[in-house]
């Protein structure tokens, strides 16, 4: 198991794990349980590790792309809520105005 990413918080770590798993790379979050006590522990940021060392180079490249804001699957297009007409950024699946779900025809 090799570390490929040092996350700012557990949520970011899980986002990177999800990104890697979507690309067929098995990965896990390590150290998220100590994040809450980060002031008392010298190394307290969660890390993302690949389970198979052979996936390290590819996973590291994907993690760096994530860090730069580029996603291998591409960014999703903004959409308009059918219920209230609010313009929603592409990375959201729920309308922040009324809570309606993204229509399936605009899914990326």
C-alpha positions, 0 to 999 in steps of 0.5 A: 500500500502506497500513499498517493495523496495528502488531503486537507480533510476527510471529505476531500480524501474520500472524493479522491478515493471515489475518483480513483475507484471510478478509474478502476483503482482500489484506494482507501483513506488512512488517518481520517479518525485522527483528523479531529485531534489534529492539533494534538497529533503532529501528522493528522491529515488524512491520506489516500493510499492505493492497495496495489502498488502497481497502481501508484503511478497512475493513481498519483497522476490522477490525484495531481489532476484532481489537485489542479482542478482537472477531472479525467471524466470531464466537468459536468455542464450547468443545468436549470432546475425544472421546478424553480428555474434556478441555474445550478453548477454542473457539479451539483445534483440537487437544486440549492434553491428548492432541493429538486434533483438533477433531471436524468437527461442532463446527467453527464 
